[in-house]
Amino acid sequence: MHDDSHALDAHESVSTVRSAAFPRRIDANVIAEELIREYGMDHALKRATEGTFGAQKDGDNYQLSVWREVKVILNSRGRESSPSSGPSIG
């Protein structure tokens, strides 16, 4: 007798392949906000840089692109929040 208890039906098979081939989009803005909230602006960029190195080491190009986008967001927010009056003399 043939045991089909481990076989997937066509719908399960397609959805499994689809989720494996097309990962959920990760929102870099959400990650940047979480890093700022958890570590503060000073250490958020350091954490994002660590994430970039980890993704490079793992060869995960998708994660690498997300971390690079997070770093761009953090850098732009850092420029927005820094004083624009120039260096202080003192």
Secondary structure, 3 states (H helix, E strand, C coil): CCCCCCCCCHHHHHHHHHHHHCCCCCCHHHHHHHHHHHHHHHHHHHHHHHHHHHHHHHCCHHHHHHHHHHHHHHHHHHHHHCCCCCCCCC
